[in-house]
Amino acid sequence: MEKITYYKPLWSLPVIVAALGYFVDIYDLLLFGIVRVPSLQGLGFSETEVTHVGTMIVNWQMGGLLLGGILWGILGDKKAVYPFFSGR
């Protein structure tokens, strides 16, 4: 039976920073889901407005996560992956 070897670059700084960013995004979405209704009611929104405004805010959050993931992915590919594979 072969001994399992660990892939050392898996614990590199960029991977750890990306993982922490992912956890912060998930925490933000989870926290907003928990406090959304009481927070919007505290701002004086009615029940129907709470539903509408809460949905709109979640949609903006998801759009920001999608756009940020695409833009940072493109930037990371251009600055890190392409020079690595092209030998620059």
Salt bridges, closest charged atoms under 4 A:
none
